Every structure is written in structure tokens, then in C-alpha cells.
Amino acid sequence: MFTNTGSSVHDLVIVVAFMGALFSGYAGMTIWAGKGGKPAGGFLVGGLLGALGVFILAAARPRQTEIDAAARSQGLTPCPHCAELIKHQAQVCRYCHRDVAAPAPAGAR
């Protein structure tokens, strides 16, 4: 498969570095998504910075706007009374047990 021994070592180093970047990217994605951030951002930071990026993501916190965007993409909205995230279709908040006003239909004014 490899004809030149110097080239095979070089190829092995490239493969190991690529696998390490993928592993670090996956670890970063998992950590960042667990904190409510966007998984793609965690994958990029972990993949590009390696183990250092994973440690940075473990210590950092996502911005509130990023957390809110991730919650909206999952169909969650904050309760108007206690600000806990609840399902968009909820009629009663599961945390404060108060009635939640039904959202207006998309075409209504």
C-alpha cells in the first residue's frame, strides 16, 4: 500500500490528526449542545482547537440569545409568568401551574 516509509509515517500522522480533530469536534459539540448552545459551533471550536477547544467549551457558557434560539428551534417558549421554558402548545405552565395565553393564529391580527 505505502511504498515509501517516510511517506507512510507522514500519512499516518495526517490520519491521526484528522481523527483527533473529529473526536474533539464531537466532544465539543456534545458539551456545547448540553449547555443549550448550537451544536455546530461546538463542533467547529472543538475540531479546530482540539483538546484546548474542548476545555474552553467546558468552561464557557453560551449567550442567552443562543440558548433562546436553540429553545425556539425545539418548540419551546418562555412562560410569561415564571420565564421557565415550556412547550409552545402548553395551556398551563408545568412549573408555576398558571394559565398560559394561547398564541394568536398565524393569519389573525
C-alpha positions in Angstrom: 0.0 0.0 0.0 2.7 2.5 1.0 5.9 2.3 -0.9 8.0 4.9 0.8 8.5 4.5 4.6 8.9 8.3 5.1 5.6 8.9 3.3 3.8 6.3 5.3 4.7 7.9 8.6 3.6 11.3 7.2 0.3 9.8 6.1 -0.2 8.1 9.5 0.3 11.5 11.2 -2.2 13.1 9.0 -4.8 10.4 9.6 -4.3 10.5 13.4 -4.6 14.3 13.4 -7.8 14.2 11.3 -9.3 11.5 13.6 -8.3 13.6 16.7 -10.0 16.7 15.2 -13.2 14.7 14.5 -13.1 13.3 18.1 -12.5 16.8 19.6 -15.2 18.2 17.4 -17.7 15.6 18.5 -16.8 16.1 22.2 -17.1 19.9 21.8 -20.5 19.5 20.0 -21.8 17.3 22.8 -20.6 19.6 25.6 -21.9 22.8 23.9 -25.3 21.2 23.0 -25.7 20.0 26.6 -25.3 23.6 27.7 -28.0 24.8 25.3 -25.8 26.2 22.6 -25.8 25.4 18.9 -24.0 22.1 18.2 -22.3 23.3 15.0 -20.5 26.0 16.9 -19.2 23.4 19.5 -18.1 21.1 16.7 -16.1 23.9 15.0 -14.4 25.1 18.2 -13.6 21.5 19.3 -12.4 20.4 15.8 -10.3 23.5 15.1 -8.7 23.9 18.6 -8.6 20.2 19.6 -8.4 19.4 23.3 -7.9 23.1 24.2 -11.2 23.8 22.4 -13.0 21.1 24.4 -11.7 22.6 27.7 -12.8 26.1 26.6 -16.3 24.8 25.8 -16.5 23.0 29.1 -15.7 26.3 31.0 -17.7 28.7 28.8 -21.4 29.5 28.8 -23.5 30.1 25.7 -25.0 33.6 25.3 -28.6 33.9 26.3 -29.6 34.7 22.7 -28.1 31.4 21.5 -29.9 29.5 24.2 -33.2 31.2 23.3 -32.7 30.4 19.6 -32.0 26.7 20.4 -35.1 26.6 22.6 -37.3 28.1 19.9 -35.9 25.5 17.3 -37.1 22.8 19.7 -40.6 24.3 20.0 -40.1 25.8 23.5 -41.1 29.3 24.6 -40.7 31.0 28.0 -43.7 31.1 30.3 -44.9 34.8 30.6 -45.2 34.4 34.4 -42.1 32.5 35.6 -39.9 32.6 32.5 -39.3 28.8 32.5 -39.2 27.1 29.1 -42.4 25.3 28.2 -43.8 23.8 25.1 -45.4 26.2 22.6 -48.7 24.4 22.7 -49.0 24.4 26.6 -52.1 25.8 28.1 -50.8 25.6 31.7 -47.2 26.1 32.8 -45.8 22.9 34.4 -43.6 24.9 36.7 -45.9 27.7 38.1 -49.2 26.0 37.2 -50.7 29.2 35.8 -52.7 29.5 32.7 -50.7 30.5 29.6 -52.5 32.5 26.9 -52.9 30.6 23.7 -50.8 32.1 20.9 -52.6 34.0 18.2 -53.2 32.1 14.9 -50.6 33.0 12.2 -53.1 34.7 10.0 -55.0 36.7 12.7 -54.4 40.3 13.5 
